[in-house]
Amino acid sequence: MPEPATFSRIIGVLVIVYLAGLLVVAQRLKGSHRELWSSLGSFSLLNWGVLNGMRLFRFVFLSGDHRRLGDRSLSASICGMRALILLITGMISV
């Protein structure tokens, strides 16, 4: 186990990477899948509400709807985000 300060930095970097991944997924949805983007709430950083955040969370983590879109780039981004959140939660639980 790394020193507490180092551990905190690692977790901080992973969280920033995770948030950047959310923005990548959001931009991909906004640019390539307008109808789905609208159904998720067409949110932005300025109007990021709890409901919109939960819709995106459900789309990314709980549903397999991204596979039906046939967008390999979006699917790869979502799989990466899932792996990253597993890494973060695994590191925290140790």
Order of alpha helices (4+ residues) and beta strands (2+ residues): alpha-alpha-alpha-alpha-alpha
